[in-house]
Amino acid sequence: MIKLSILGIEFESDKHRYRDDGFVKDIHEHSAKIYQEFGDNPETYYIKLLLREEEMPLVSGNTMSRDNSDPIEIISFYQHFDSHLKEVFVRGHEETHALKKMCKLDLLQEKITCFGLDVEMLPGSDVELIADIGGLYAVILHGFDTLSITSFLSNRGENGKIILGIYRKFLESENAQLKNNTQRAY
């Protein structure tokens, strides 16, 4: 049974094994340990990072997979923050990466659509943007207030602006539904 607890998604899979390592002290150290667990040299992780970036990137979480195993192993983990909202967002973000690796984004799309978020996660879409949509769904699902969500998204760069636009449309549609329900009650 695959269980993505922050997104509230569970399903059976013979092809995948998912493990949530939870909060870790250092994302890069833990990533190197996972490399070693997968049978690679842990230094390979740091070499690949340096080839991609000029400096060590600041990351909030990571989802790694061992694609040459049967079943495919997928592991998520994340950093602890002072903000519970940020922790929930990052966990939703990482669980969405895991869903994508398992080719199961349709399960999240179904939940998002039923919830009233008007967004379609197309296969060719930006991977980080899709993961941020999962993060948005998680913070809404877990009952964070509008002001906190808006403030958080406003400080997330370009993707934050896009996600904030999606969130505002959601709030407008939610308010429109509330008005219609109130008018019917009279």
MODAFEN-V40139 format. One record per pair of residues at least 12 apart in sequence whose ideal C-beta (glycine too) atoms are under 8 Angstrom apart, sorted by sequence separation. I is the first residue (numbers start at 1). J is the second residue. If there is no record, write none. Layout:
i: [I | I]
j: [J | J]
This chain:
i: [63 | 78 | 96 | 109 | 121 | 32 | 63 | 78 | 108 | 136 | 139 | 2 | 4 | 31 | 32 | 62 | 119 | 150 | 153 | 3 | 5 | 61 | 62 | 76 | 2 | 61 | 62 | 78 | 105 | 117 | 28 | 61 | 77 | 136 | 150 | 28 | 60 | 61 | 76 | 105 | 149 | 60 | 76 | 117 | 59 | 117 | 28 | 60 | 76 | 112 | 76 | 115 | 117 | 74 | 132 | 105 | 112 | 115 | 146 | 38 | 60 | 108 | 111 | 115 | 74 | 100 | 132 | 136 | 140 | 28 | 38 | 74 | 132 | 135 | 35 | 61 | 72 | 108 | 34 | 60 | 61 | 72 | 97 | 100 | 129 | 132 | 133 | 136 | 140 | 28 | 31 | 38 | 63 | 100 | 128 | 132 | 136 | 27 | 30 | 61 | 62 | 63 | 27 | 31 | 60 | 61 | 126 | 129 | 133 | 27 | 63 | 96 | 97 | 129 | 27 | 38 | 63 | 96 | 99 | 65 | 94 | 96 | 63 | 93 | 96 | 93 | 95 | 96 | 34 | 93 | 92 | 93 | 92 | 95 | 91 | 92 | 90 | 92 | 93 | 89 | 92 | 30 | 88 | 89 | 91 | 92 | 119 | 118 | 89 | 117 | 27 | 88 | 89 | 27 | 88 | 118 | 27 | 118 | 24 | 117 | 17 | 19 | 21 | 23 | 24 | 85 | 88 | 116 | 15 | 16 | 17 | 19 | 20 | 21 | 22 | 23 | 24 | 118 | 15 | 16 | 17 | 18 | 19 | 20 | 21 | 22 | 23 | 88 | 14 | 15 | 16 | 17 | 18 | 19 | 20 | 23 | 116 | 13 | 16 | 18 | 116 | 85 | 116 | 85 | 89 | 23 | 85 | 86 | 85 | 83 | 20 | 18 | 6 | 18 | 6 | 7 | 16 | 6 | 9 | 16 | 15 | 7 | 6 | 7 | 13 | 5 | 9 | 4 | 13 | 7 | 11 | 4 | 4 | 9 | 11 | 9 | 9 | 2 | 7 | 9 | 8 | 7 | 7 | 7 | 7 | 6 | 8 | 7 | 6]
j: [75 | 90 | 108 | 121 | 133 | 45 | 76 | 91 | 121 | 149 | 152 | 16 | 18 | 45 | 46 | 76 | 133 | 164 | 167 | 18 | 20 | 76 | 77 | 91 | 18 | 77 | 78 | 94 | 121 | 133 | 45 | 78 | 94 | 153 | 167 | 46 | 78 | 79 | 94 | 123 | 167 | 79 | 95 | 136 | 79 | 137 | 49 | 81 | 97 | 133 | 98 | 137 | 140 | 98 | 156 | 130 | 137 | 140 | 171 | 64 | 86 | 134 | 137 | 141 | 101 | 127 | 159 | 163 | 167 | 56 | 66 | 102 | 160 | 163 | 64 | 90 | 101 | 137 | 64 | 90 | 91 | 102 | 127 | 130 | 159 | 162 | 163 | 166 | 170 | 59 | 62 | 69 | 94 | 131 | 159 | 163 | 167 | 59 | 62 | 93 | 94 | 95 | 60 | 64 | 93 | 94 | 159 | 162 | 166 | 61 | 97 | 130 | 131 | 163 | 62 | 73 | 98 | 131 | 134 | 101 | 131 | 133 | 101 | 131 | 134 | 132 | 134 | 135 | 75 | 134 | 134 | 135 | 135 | 138 | 135 | 136 | 135 | 137 | 138 | 135 | 138 | 77 | 135 | 136 | 138 | 139 | 166 | 166 | 138 | 166 | 77 | 138 | 139 | 78 | 139 | 169 | 79 | 170 | 77 | 170 | 71 | 73 | 75 | 77 | 78 | 139 | 142 | 170 | 70 | 71 | 72 | 74 | 75 | 76 | 77 | 78 | 79 | 173 | 71 | 72 | 73 | 74 | 75 | 76 | 77 | 78 | 79 | 144 | 71 | 72 | 73 | 74 | 75 | 76 | 77 | 80 | 173 | 71 | 74 | 76 | 174 | 144 | 177 | 148 | 152 | 87 | 149 | 152 | 152 | 152 | 95 | 98 | 88 | 102 | 91 | 92 | 101 | 92 | 95 | 102 | 102 | 95 | 95 | 96 | 102 | 95 | 99 | 95 | 104 | 99 | 104 | 98 | 99 | 104 | 107 | 107 | 108 | 102 | 108 | 111 | 111 | 111 | 134 | 137 | 138 | 138 | 141 | 141 | 142]
